[in-house]
């Protein structure tokens, strides 16, 4: 049986993280990706990339509609390795931190946390209000991993792609998924 990973792309800057994640996971034969793409996430794909939304959808093995609360991934009995939100919008973070399950993205995240599975939230913000920080703390206390995509300059990245891959490599490490995305630190 293939390991299942849920990928959520929400309405925030940084959809390239979610797209690149889907590309990487698609190339792993033992993984099955379940994509939930919010309407706002689709808008950011159009704004920030040269990709068609249909092209991004096609990267996933299985596509779920964000309003389908009855989808398989909304149940704890549907086994997954966890969920990665790349990027995780402010609205989605609020829903997760406050147990508001009004979309499939927030419901699936709630189920992942309830079942003690891994949940990674890539937060694209550079300025964080006290309310935002409270929600980040709440999500962390519930079991989520908060990832602030900060470049690792010690690897001397030459392209944006290398910066993105390093961040995603750290996320895949959290899921214990082998990958070639990043240069590991070696003491001089």
PLY file of the C-alpha trace (Angstrom):
ply
format ascii 1.0
element vertex 188
property float x
property float y
property float z
element edge 187
property int vertex1
property int vertex2
end_header
0.00 0.00 0.00
1.29 3.44 -0.91
1.88 6.05 1.73
-0.67 8.87 1.38
0.14 12.56 1.82
-2.47 15.32 1.77
-1.30 18.56 0.15
-3.28 21.75 0.60
-2.67 24.91 -1.41
-4.45 27.92 0.06
-4.83 31.58 -0.84
-1.51 33.06 0.14
1.68 34.07 -1.57
4.08 31.20 -2.08
1.99 28.72 -4.06
5.22 27.71 -5.77
6.04 25.74 -2.61
2.91 23.64 -3.04
3.46 23.20 -6.77
7.08 22.13 -6.32
6.06 19.78 -3.50
3.55 18.08 -5.81
6.22 17.74 -8.51
8.65 16.12 -6.08
6.09 13.77 -4.53
4.77 12.78 -7.98
8.18 11.32 -8.74
8.12 9.05 -5.68
6.52 5.73 -6.65
5.61 4.75 -3.08
3.61 7.93 -2.40
0.05 8.90 -3.28
-0.83 12.61 -3.13
-4.26 13.95 -2.29
-4.59 17.61 -3.32
-7.05 20.14 -1.95
-6.85 23.45 -3.76
-8.82 26.38 -2.38
-10.47 28.87 -4.72
-8.08 31.53 -3.44
-5.15 29.17 -3.98
-6.19 28.89 -7.63
-6.15 32.69 -7.89
-2.61 32.84 -6.49
-1.46 30.20 -8.99
-2.69 32.46 -11.78
-1.13 35.59 -10.21
2.24 34.20 -9.16
3.13 31.56 -11.74
3.01 30.79 -15.43
1.15 27.56 -14.67
-2.42 26.71 -15.54
-4.56 25.60 -12.59
-5.40 22.41 -14.51
-1.67 21.66 -14.82
-1.24 21.94 -11.04
-4.28 19.73 -10.41
-2.81 17.10 -12.74
0.30 16.83 -10.54
-1.74 15.15 -7.80
-2.80 11.53 -7.86
-6.20 12.38 -6.37
-7.95 15.76 -6.37
-10.53 16.75 -3.75
-12.92 19.72 -3.84
-12.45 22.05 -0.89
-16.18 22.08 -0.12
-16.48 18.27 -0.05
-16.51 17.77 3.72
-17.52 14.13 3.14
-14.34 13.26 1.20
-12.31 10.23 2.26
-9.55 12.40 3.72
-12.09 13.99 6.12
-12.22 10.73 8.08
-9.74 9.50 10.64
-10.21 5.95 9.37
-8.61 7.00 6.05
-4.93 6.41 6.80
-2.47 9.08 5.75
1.06 10.03 6.75
-0.24 13.53 7.34
-0.80 16.83 5.61
1.30 19.69 4.26
-0.24 23.12 3.68
2.00 24.97 1.25
1.28 27.79 1.67
-1.03 28.09 4.67
-3.09 31.28 4.53
-3.93 33.38 7.58
-7.59 32.36 7.27
-6.67 28.67 7.17
-4.33 29.00 10.14
-7.15 30.65 12.11
-9.53 27.81 11.21
-7.01 25.15 12.28
-6.03 26.90 15.52
-9.68 27.42 16.47
-11.04 24.03 15.31
-13.25 25.55 12.60
-13.85 22.75 10.09
-15.87 24.58 7.46
-13.80 23.50 4.44
-12.13 20.23 3.50
-8.72 21.81 4.07
-9.50 22.78 7.66
-11.43 19.54 8.28
-8.59 17.35 6.97
-6.09 19.30 9.11
-8.33 18.81 12.14
-8.51 15.06 11.47
-4.74 14.81 11.01
-4.20 16.50 14.38
-6.91 14.42 16.08
-5.29 11.23 14.81
-1.82 12.42 15.95
-0.46 12.47 12.42
1.96 15.03 11.03
0.75 18.46 9.92
3.18 21.00 8.42
2.08 24.60 7.87
4.24 26.75 5.58
3.55 30.29 6.73
4.41 32.91 4.09
4.15 36.02 6.27
7.04 38.30 7.19
5.17 40.40 9.75
3.15 38.67 12.42
0.54 40.36 14.60
-0.05 39.22 18.20
-3.24 37.45 17.05
-1.33 35.66 14.30
1.33 34.57 16.79
-1.35 33.26 19.17
-2.81 31.13 16.38
0.67 29.83 15.47
1.24 28.87 19.10
-2.19 27.22 19.31
-1.54 25.20 16.14
1.86 24.15 17.46
0.41 23.13 20.81
-2.13 21.01 18.94
0.72 19.18 17.19
1.38 21.11 13.98
4.84 21.97 12.71
5.05 25.64 11.74
7.54 26.31 8.94
8.63 29.84 8.13
10.29 29.49 4.70
13.60 31.19 5.51
16.54 30.70 3.14
19.48 28.66 4.39
22.27 30.90 3.15
25.00 28.55 4.42
24.30 26.34 1.39
24.82 29.37 -0.88
21.71 28.95 -3.00
22.08 30.19 -6.57
18.40 30.14 -7.59
14.95 30.60 -6.11
14.41 26.92 -6.90
17.26 25.94 -4.58
15.76 28.06 -1.79
12.35 26.43 -2.30
13.84 22.93 -2.45
15.76 23.45 0.80
12.59 24.48 2.65
10.64 21.56 1.20
13.50 19.22 2.04
13.17 20.23 5.68
9.43 19.53 5.53
9.99 16.11 3.95
12.55 15.35 6.67
9.75 15.93 9.20
7.70 13.29 7.36
10.76 10.99 7.23
10.60 10.89 3.43
13.93 10.38 1.66
14.68 13.06 -0.93
17.56 14.73 -2.79
16.29 18.30 -2.37
18.84 19.90 -0.11
22.49 20.02 0.79
23.02 18.78 4.32
25.25 20.72 6.69
28.79 19.43 7.00
31.19 20.97 9.46
34.32 22.39 7.79
0 1
1 2
2 3
3 4
4 5
5 6
6 7
7 8
8 9
9 10
10 11
11 12
12 13
13 14
14 15
15 16
16 17
17 18
18 19
19 20
20 21
21 22
22 23
23 24
24 25
25 26
26 27
27 28
28 29
29 30
30 31
31 32
32 33
33 34
34 35
35 36
36 37
37 38
38 39
39 40
40 41
41 42
42 43
43 44
44 45
45 46
46 47
47 48
48 49
49 50
50 51
51 52
52 53
53 54
54 55
55 56
56 57
57 58
58 59
59 60
60 61
61 62
62 63
63 64
64 65
65 66
66 67
67 68
68 69
69 70
70 71
71 72
72 73
73 74
74 75
75 76
76 77
77 78
78 79
79 80
80 81
81 82
82 83
83 84
84 85
85 86
86 87
87 88
88 89
89 90
90 91
91 92
92 93
93 94
94 95
95 96
96 97
97 98
98 99
99 100
100 101
101 102
102 103
103 104
104 105
105 106
106 107
107 108
108 109
109 110
110 111
111 112
112 113
113 114
114 115
115 116
116 117
117 118
118 119
119 120
120 121
121 122
122 123
123 124
124 125
125 126
126 127
127 128
128 129
129 130
130 131
131 132
132 133
133 134
134 135
135 136
136 137
137 138
138 139
139 140
140 141
141 142
142 143
143 144
144 145
145 146
146 147
147 148
148 149
149 150
150 151
151 152
152 153
153 154
154 155
155 156
156 157
157 158
158 159
159 160
160 161
161 162
162 163
163 164
164 165
165 166
166 167
167 168
168 169
169 170
170 171
171 172
172 173
173 174
174 175
175 176
176 177
177 178
178 179
179 180
180 181
181 182
182 183
183 184
184 185
185 186
186 187
